[in-house]
Every structure is written in structure tokens, then in C-alpha cells.
Amino acid sequence: MIDRILRHSSASPGVQAAISRALDAGLGGSKRMTVDDATFLLSARKSSEIHLIGAAADAVRSSRCGDGVGFVINRNINFTNSCVKRCGFCAFSRTGIDSEAYFLPMDEIVRRAREGVSLGATEICVQAGLPPNMHPDLYTDVASALKEAVPEIHLHAFSPEEVIYGAKRSKRSIKDMLTALKDAGVDTLPGTSAEILDDSIRKQIAGQRLSSSEWVEVIETAHSLGLKTSSTMMYGHVETPYHVARHLETLREVQERTGGFTEFVPLSFVSREAPMYREGKIGGMRGGPSGAEVMVTHAVARLFLAGSIDNLQVSWPKEGLRFAQILLQNGANDLGGTLMNESISTAAGAVHGQLAKPNELRSTIEEIGRKPYQRTTTYGHVSSNSQNIIGSPKLSEHVSTAEHVSTALEDDGHVSSATDEVTEHVPSLDEVGTGRFGSFHELIADKSRWRAKGVIKQPKGVSAGAAGVGGSPKNRGRRGLCSGGMRAEEKARRVVTISRSHTIVPTYECFNRCTYCNFRMDRGESPVLTVEEASEIFRDLVEKGEGDEVLILSGEVHPKSRRRVQWLDHIIKLCEKAMEFGLLPHTNAGPLSYEEMKRLGEVNASMGLMLEQITPSLTKTVHKFAPSKDPSLRIEQLRMAGKLQIPFTTGILLGIGETPEDRVESLEMIATIAREYGHIQECIIQPFSSGDRDKWQHSMDPSAAFETSQLPALVQKARQILPENVAVQIPPNLVSSGEGGANLLLDCIQAG
């Protein structure tokens, strides 16, 4: 066979020699293809050389896999595109607070899985962004919910990147995280997030991504636990043929140790919407592989991995079905899945759609004289008389159910319930249109439901994955359904929530001169926190796992100052940098104009401004030289945030000269605005903390003083006044210190 393939080739002697060695290895010889030979062949671009390499790969494919070409009927569920990382190649992800960031509630995730199974799916593939502030049990909750709803399905879920993120969020080891996922129902893992397994390349295209060694660790640990995985490679950007060859060698070495890879999938870099390509900041960046490169890469992968990973899959979303036929003649033996909801390649600019119907895949295969077969995720054959999958060939055209409550899928994909017997036509996947499943672009454009910004600010006691988001804008960000059917605010009252927040101060400069303030500095006295300095703080927080949120607390530059725009731009840059590290920004920068607040709201998960007190008399005492502490101005700010639907934190400051009646009136004002707009998420009850500028207190009316022993009663009063979905917060650092502080803190918690 080797002689026959080489006999009429006009390829160079060097290529012919490398092919001869590769064929000898691929057809059962004693030697394996080397990295040097792979690098040499991957560099081939002459048509005669490409043809020869492809013919050799096809011969090895025929010898090892026969003429069968497999495909799986599956459904992708990318349940959120909110992500803490900013990978240069990814056009799918959004920050957690982006208006285009979505987060499917658990019932919608389950509905999509049931719909997929009703159309013949044997696999559900779950991958998503890494949502900020993620509940530690989100991934296991999703897996458990899917397995409970469709226990017969094969759950192919969670990439190595997600495994590591889940482990960090839940404070588990990688092994324990994988064990938890397996126990929750995960059957196999997608071997994505591999890109190129060379850290010099990874640093250029995705500096925050897991390292090559971490990817291998997750994969090998999964294999040791009996969880098989796929393997992938993304190419066509800044890598060289040598990097590709080394990547293949790493996969081969892992497979020899574990035997846990089911297939290898080369993934062409789709550049059209990729940030790193559009921005042009990386030297040597290509706009994806050429057609010749795609052919050679598939062919060399077949030759290099022969006898190690024998299933070579074509990614039709990236290559299209017509080009897939060429690749099936260059070593490939699999067309992947039907997908139904392909989002990631589509987001990057791929134009080959989100669904390949089974009959389309069969025709694609048959047109080149090959034999199609439907397979399982792990490459077993799906029998035509499968009994467990609704919509499979064996079942009749109609399905009858007579359960107490049956679930029927309407034409638009929504769920309807009925208490009587339902007889309905169950179409096959070949009969339905793509419009039934919706699309990524429709999902990010629909701002009326499933916005991630509402989910990531759920009370800490509520799993983001279980929370329903949508409905009235007034409810967005706080309300939803918990997994147990309890309203979020009802469940929140049963837990004490905390926020792992770290405070940074861009500048202490402030034009206000509050009599009691120990914070402010005059212009020229305050250092300015640079973006680089903030980056080091953020990096340290992330590496140590010590924070989810960043409170950006800034002094105020005068509204009429020429430096005002520069001041605001700097705060925005700090917010953006925090999000690059997966941290949620929360900014309090004093009163803002409508346009300023709108700009800041776009880069913040939430914002804040203390009302302090609505007592007008304070403008003649402690706030005499602080124009921005005017109560009417602060009330206007709360309403402005409500009109912009910015999740907002406010509160009252105690012991600055107000009366007990003033405190109640201030709380009532906050409650009124909260009910009007629904955007206030918490109210801080904060005792004044005196410092070295508290001499003014000596002349204060004794009746206006505030003793911390009064706090529990005031917390109880606040709980009575404020809407149920507004949390009451007390600063533990100002309450729990000193003798009896811990008991006082507990008393406040008991009070509400």
C-alpha cells in the first residue's frame, strides 16, 4: 500500500520519506510518527504534497476505522455567556453586567434538554461561560436537574476550564470536583479549552486561561475516575506547525497513560468577531487557517494519532458540510453532532448554522461513498430499535401520555401542561425548522428576559442557576424562584449573607468638607491609584481566592472642574480592569449627572450612594461645607439610579446630629423609592465612626447622639419599613469590635 500511494506522487523526496515513515507507523508498524516529521508535513502547501498527505491519511483511516462515518444526535446548551475571563479568541462571552449577557434559568435549561430528547437526542452537551459570583454548587445543580428530568440522556458537560472554576468556587480539589460532577450525573467531559497546549501561545491569546499543565491534570484526573473526554485543538492564529505537532504529541502521551480520549477534534480559529483579531494587537495574528492548512492538519492528525486516538472528527460549524466531505477524505471519520443550538462558533462569525439535521449529515456522508451511522457519545452504535429515546425510529409516529401532569412541547418550543391524556405528533429532528430553537443572536438581543446582571446579584443564599430572571424591570436583579420553589427574598431572610468585597480608593481628593470626615484630602495631597497598581491588587485577590467584588470608593472632583471627565474615565478604567479579572465592580463616587451615572452603570454590577439623613438642618452644621450632601440632591440620585435600573445600595449614617424621628423619615424615603423603582438591593445602617476630627460632637445636642446599643431596635424598625426584597446591612467592622461587640452583632442579626 505504501508503494502504491507513493508511486505516482510528484511530491518532494523529503515529503515522500516522511509519508513513508508515517504510513508504516499508522498501518501497524513498530515506529510512531515523530514531532519532526509532523512539523515537516504540517508545513506542506504544494498541491502535490497536500494530496499525498491526504491520501496517506485516508488509507490509515480506512485501515483503522473502515468506511463508516459517525454522528451523534445531540443538543448544545450554553446556559450563560457571562464570564469572568476575557479570552482574545472568544466572541461568545460577555461580562456579567453586559446588557447582552444572558443566564438561562434552571427550568429553561431542563426544558431545552427535554425538547432535545423528544427530537431523538441521545446526548446533551453543556458548556458555558464562567459566571461571576457563581454559586459553588451551580454545576452540580445543573447536572442533577438534567439527570432528574431526562435520566436516560448521556450528559457530556463541563470543560476543564469549568472544572477548575467550579473547584475554586466550591473550595474543592480537582479530583473532588470531578467526583461531585460524576455523582451528579455527568457521563463524559468535553476536552475543550485546550487551544494550543503551549503556555507561550496561551499567554498571547488567553492570558487568564488555565495552563497547559492544568488542562492535562483535569483530563487525566477525569480519566482516572472513569470519565472519558474528547480532545481538541484550536489552530490558525499565532501558533506554528511545531506547536501543532507538540500539541498532538501531548495528546498522544496522555492517551497512552490513560486511554480516556474518545476522539480528536481540530477546531479552526474563526476570526471575524474575535477580539484579538479585530483589535490587531498581537503580532503575527492570522485570520484563521487556510483551506490547505485545514486539510493538512486533519491529515497529519490522523497519521500522528493512529493507534492512539482513532476517531477524528470534523467540526462542521467551522468548516461547513461541503468542506467536511473533503476532510472525510483526508483522514476524518466523524461529523460530530446535530447540536441544535450552536452558539460559540456562530458568535465568532461562523456562517454554517447552528443545526445539522440527521438527514443532512447522512446525505453528506453518502455523497462521497461512505456509510453513515448514528453513534453514542462514546462511539457505540445507536440501534434503530432503541426503546428509550422518544422520537427514535422504533417508536410510533404518535406518543400518548396519561400522567397526572404531562408536559407537551408546543410548536414555538415553550412548555405547556395538561392534566388530561395528551396525544400529539412528535416530530423528528429532520422535520423541524431551526427557528424552533432560537439563536445566540436572538438571545443576546432580547433584553426583556434572562439577563445575567439580574442573576449575579442574587442573594448569596440563592443559587444563580436556580433563579428565574425576567418579568418586570422592577423585579429584575432581586426576585426569582429558588430551587425549592421559595421566593428569593423569603429564602434570603433565612440566611445571613456576606460579600467578599475588597475596597480600593482611586483618589481621596474631595471638594466636600464634611465636619466629621476622616477620609478626604485636598487637591495635590492624595495619591492616585493607577490602573497598573489596581491590576496587581486584583491579581492578588484572584490568585488567593479572597474576593468576588471590588468596592470602588472615590473622593469627588468638583462637577465644574476640568479634571472631572478625566476622573470619571479613570474610575471606568478601574471597573473594566476589575471585570477582566472576573471581579464585580461596585462604585460609590458621590452624586453624578445622568450621563455620568449611565456610563458608570454600564461597567458596574451595582452602584451605591449613602442617603445619610434627609434632615435639612444638617446642611447648616456637619454638611455646611459639603454641597453634595444636600438631601434633595441625594434623593434625586436614588431616583436617577431607579430610572436607569441600576442595582443600588444606599443607607443612613447614625450619630451625626439627626434625631430618632429623622432616622425613621430617612428609612421611609428609601422605602418609597425602592417600591417605586425596585432597584434598591440593600440599605446600610451605619453608626458614625469617630476619628481625629470629632471635636464637633462636643457641642452636639445630646438628644441627637446615637449609642450602638440602640442598633438592634433600629434594625428591627428598618426591617418593618423597608420592602421585603431590600436587605438590611450593618458594617460588622463598626459593630463587632470591642467588648460585647459580637453579641451586639448577633442581636442585630436576630432583629432582621
SEKOL-405195 format. One record per residue (C-alpha): x, y, z. Coordinates in steps of 0.02 Angstrom, whole numbers, plus 50000, padded with zeros to 5 digits. Layout:
! SEKOL-405195
XYZ ...
This chain:
! SEKOL-405195
500005000050000 501425011950042 502215009449871 500545011649783 500225028349869 501965034949835 502225027849660 501475041949556 501755056349676 502705071849620 502985077249800 504745080849857 505835066449916 505805073550092 503915073250098 503865055850022 505085049450152 504075057050296 502465049850223 503275032750208 503755032950392 502035039350442 501155025850342 502255012450415 501785018350590 499945021550551 499675004750468 500344994950615 502224996950603 503334996850754 503805015350748 502745030450788 502695046550688 503905059250761 503625077550804 504935082250674 504035072850536 502365080150591 503075097850592 503805095050418 502175088450345 501115101950430 502155114750336 501705107450166 500745119050049 501055112349873 499545103749799 500525087849759 501125086849939 499415090450012 498635077149901 499925064249952 499735067850139 497845066850123 497925050450027 499045042950160 497875048750298 496375041750207 497255024950189 497595024450376 495795029550412 495145015550300 496285002950383 495845007650561 494035013650551 493305006850390 492095016850284 490875021150421 490615039350469 489775042650634 488705056750701 487765059450863 486045067150886 486355079651023 485855096651088 487035110151148 486515120451299 487645135451326 486665141551478 487605157951502 488815168851408 489275178851563 491085175651601 492455181551718 493795179351584 494175189151427 494965176851305 495585185151147 494795172451029 493085172151112 491645182351041 490355172351140 490705178851316 490115194951396 490485202551564 489205197951696 488435215251688 488395217551499 486645220251431 486985206051308 487455193851446 486115180651472 485875167051602 484585153551571 483575148851725 483565130651776 481825127151709 482355133351536 483935122651540 482875107551581 481565112151451 482895112651316 483545095651367 481805087951365 481475095651195 483105088451129 482675071151193 480935072251116 481795075150949 482915060050964 484435066651056 485495053951147 486695067151213 486545084051298 488135094451289 488285108051420 489615121551415 489525139851461 490465155051518 491175156351694 489865167251778 490475179651909 489905177052087 489425159252040 488565148552170 489785134752221 488545121152177 487935128052011 488755114951901 488205100152006 486455107752021 486325109051831 486925091151808 485735084351941 484255093751869 484585087151693 484815069251751 483235070051855 482245076851708 482955065351573 483865051151663 484165041251503 485185055151422 487085054851407 487695070751490 489275077351406 489655092551512 490905105051581 492595108551505 494235107851603 494115126751621 492405124951703 493015110751813 494415121651882 493245136451906 491975125551994 493335118352105 493925135652155 492165142052188 491705126852292 493415125352376 493625107652312 495125099052239 495045094952053 494765076752095 493375080652218 492555092352093 492575079151958 491905066252080 490485077952127 490065080751943 490095062151910 488965058952060 487785072551997 487605063651830 488995069451714 489475054951598 490905062351495 491795078951479 492145089751325 494015091451304 493865109551251 494845124451322 496415116051255 496765128551115 498625125351091 499455116351237 500935127951243 500935141351376 501895153951269 500455153451145 499105152951279 499825168551360 499615178151198 497835172951155 497085169951327 498215175151469 496905171251602 496535153851535 497045138251629 498825132551595 499315117651487 499795107551640 498125111551723 497195105651568 498165089351570 497865087351757 495985089151739 495935077251591 496995063751671 496055065051836 494405063251743 495055047951652 495645040351817 493865042151883 493125033451732 492555049451647 493065048951465 493365065151371 493555071551195 495135080951145 495265096751041 496455109450968 496125127150905 497325132450768 497555145850636 498055160750745 499855163150808 500455145150825 501715136950709 501725119250637 502915114450777 501645120050909 500305109550825 501455094350819 501895096351003 500055097951046 499705081550957 501145073551049 500445079151217 498765071351174 499585055251119 500595054251280 499045057051386 498105043751289 499505031251314 499415034251501 497525034251521 496615028051364 495215040351405 495055050651245 493585046251134 494065057150986 495115071750925 494295087250852 495355100350760 494495117250777 494865131050653 495045148350730 493545158750674 494155176550672 492765187550606 492145193250777 493625187650884 494265202250989 496105197950967 495925198250777 494825213650767 495955223750883 497555218750792 498635219850948 499515202950931 500955202050808 500855188150679 498995185250708 498175176050564 496335176550523 496105157850535 496895143450440 496885142250250 495935128150166 497585119350130 498085120950313 496425113450370 496655098550254 498455095550307 498055097450492 496685084350486 497755072650383 499305074150493 498225071950649 497605055450577 499365049650541 500105055450706 498725048750819 498455032350727 498295018150851 498095030550992 496555041050957 495705033050808 494165044050796 494495060350702 493025072350699 492645086550579 491865102250655 490515106150528 490025122650615 491755129050574 492085120550407 490355118150331 489645101750267 490355103350090 492135105750150 491815092250280 491655079950135 493435084250083 494065081850260 493195064950271 494335060250125 495855066950218 495795055750370 494195060250463 492865047550508 491585057650608 490455072750583 490105076950764 488345081150819 486725089350764 486965102450902 485275111450878 485965126750971 487745130150914 488215146950989 490085148651011 490645147050829 489135157150774 489605171150894 491365171450821 490675173750646 490485156150578 489155155350442 488705136950436 487215137550554 486765130350723 485905114250670 486355099850555 484875088250535 485195069450536 484675067650354 485875081650304 487295072650391 486805056050310 486745063950138 488415072450164 489195055650204 488325045450069 488775057849932 490605053049948 490255034349950 490405031950139 489225023650262 488345034550392 487885028050562 487135036150716 488275033950864 488315036651050 489445049451133 490745035951164 490655029250985 489505014551007 488165011850875 486395017650913 485215003650870 483745007750760 482604999050884 483145009651032 481715009651156 482185023651273 482275038851162 480655047451115 480665051150931 481855036650889 481505026550731 480735012050827 479365022050910 477715025250826 477275041650748 476235046850898 476585046451084 475215045551215 475445050151396 474215048951539 475225055151685 474445066151816 475335081051740 476055078751566 477235090451477 476945094451294 478095104451183 477185117451081 477735122450907 478655137750974 479655127051094 478765132751252 478115120751382 476265117951409 475495107151544 473915097051542 473035086251669 472155075151543 472835062251422 473805070451282 474035063051109 475205072850998 476275070850847 478105070250898 479135076250751 480875070150715 482315082250708 482265081250519 480515088650520 480805104250625 481505121150574 483005129750650 481875143750710 481125132150839 482715132850943 483055151450942 484815157850912 486275165651001 485985182450918 484145182350965 484605177851143 485835192151169 484655204451084 483155200251193 483415211751342 481725207651419 482185190851497 483585180151564 484825194251591 486375188751685 486515205251777 484955200751875 485605183551920 487355187651979 486685199552110 485515186552185 485635184752375 487085173452419 485875160452485 485105158152313 485915147752177 486085158252021 485715143151914 484055140252002 483475158151993 482165163551869 482585180451794 481445191551696 479725199051713 479505217051763 481075227951761 480665232451940 480915214351991 482495211551892 484045208951996 483225203352157 481715192352128 481645174552064 481245156652106 482395146152211 482625127752178 481395123552316 480015134452245 480265147852379 480365166052330 482135172652335 481775185852466 480895172952577 482395161552567 483595176152592 482805180352761 483305163052823 485135165852790 486425178952835 487285184852678 489045191552662 490005199252519 491845195352490 492195213252440 493855222352431 493905241352435 495025251952325 495115270952325 495535279452159 495805296052248 495495303552420 495335320852345 493625328152382 492915345652363 491675342452506 492195346252684 491075336152798 491445340952977 491595322853032 492565315952882 494195306652912 494325301752729 494565316952619 496145325752562 496405342152471 496925342752289 498755338352270 498825328752435 498045312352378 498955299052279 498025292252128 497825273452116 498445268651942 497675255151834 499315245451849 499265246252039 497445241052039 497865226451924 499115219852050 497805220952187 496515211852078 497765198552026 498215195252207 496385193852256 496025181352118 497575170852149 497195169652334 495335167152305 494935181252425 493675191652332 492165191952217 491795210452216 492765226752215 492065242052302 492745257252212 492545271252338 493125287952272 493265305652330 492335318452225 493115330152098 492065345952082 490705344451946 491355360251861 493185355251868 494095352551703 494765336551780 493015329251806 492995319651641 494735312751672 494205307551848 492675298251785 493635290051642 494915283551767 493565275751876 492805267451722 494505260251676 494675253051852 492955245051836 493405237451667 495045230851736 494145222851884 492995213751763 494485207451664 494985198351823 493235191551849 492825203451991 491185212952003 491385231852019 490265241752138 490605260352131 490195274452251 490885290552179 489655303152251 488245312052157 488345310951968 487495318451818 486275307351722 487555304051584 488935300451711 487855288051804 487325279851642 489145277551589 489655270551757 488125259351764 488695250551606 490305244551691 489625240751865 488675226151935 487885238552055 488195255952122 487915265052284 487725281452374 487285283952557 485745294652585 486465297852759 484995308052826 483635318652746 483735331152890 483865348652810 484635356052968 486225345952941 486655357052793 486955370852921 488035360153035 489045344652986 488665347052800 488865365852795 490365364752678 489815349052585 488655353952442 488465336052378 487715330652545 486135340752510 484715328352549 483695333552396 485205330152283 485455312852360 483605308452344 483715313652161 485205301852140 484205287052208 482795290752087 484005293051942 484765275851976 482995268951978 482595276351809 484195268551741 483775252151828 485475251151911 485505239352061 485865251252203 486465251552382 486065265952498 485905268552684 485845280152833 487265286752940 486915287453126 487525299653256 487915314953151 486635326353231 484985318553175 483525314253289 482675297253306 481235304253203 482455309253066 483105291453055 481355284553029 480955297752897 482565293552804 482135275052804 480375278952743 481085289152599 482205274652548 480715262752558 479645274152450 480955275052312 481295256352324 479455252452296 479355264752153 480825257952053 481275241052128 483145243952109 483735246152289 484545229952342 485115234352518 485055247852650 486565250352762 486265255252943 487945262852987 488465270453153 489625285253134 491425280453170 492345294853250 494155298453214 495335312953242 494095325853180 492655322953301 492795338653409 491155344753335 490255331353434 490615340153599 489405354053554 488065342553482 486335341253559 486425325853675 484715320153614 485455317853439 486825306053495 486745287853445 487275273553556 487675256953469 486585248053596 485125255853501 485595246653341 484535230853359 482955241053386 483345251953235 483715236653127 482035229453178 481195245953133 482085246352965 481515228652929 479715234152961 479855249552850 480855243052701 480145231652565 480465213152592 481695211852448 482825225652516 484175218252626 484685226752787 486565227952811 487615232952959 489505235252944 490255221553056 491905230853071 490995245353154 489895234653264 490785218753316 492395226353383 492635230053567 491845222453721 490145214953687 490305218053500 490005200153448 488405199253550 487825215753476 488125209053302 487095193553341 485705204253415 485635214353254 485535198453151 484115192053258 483245208853236 483215206953049 
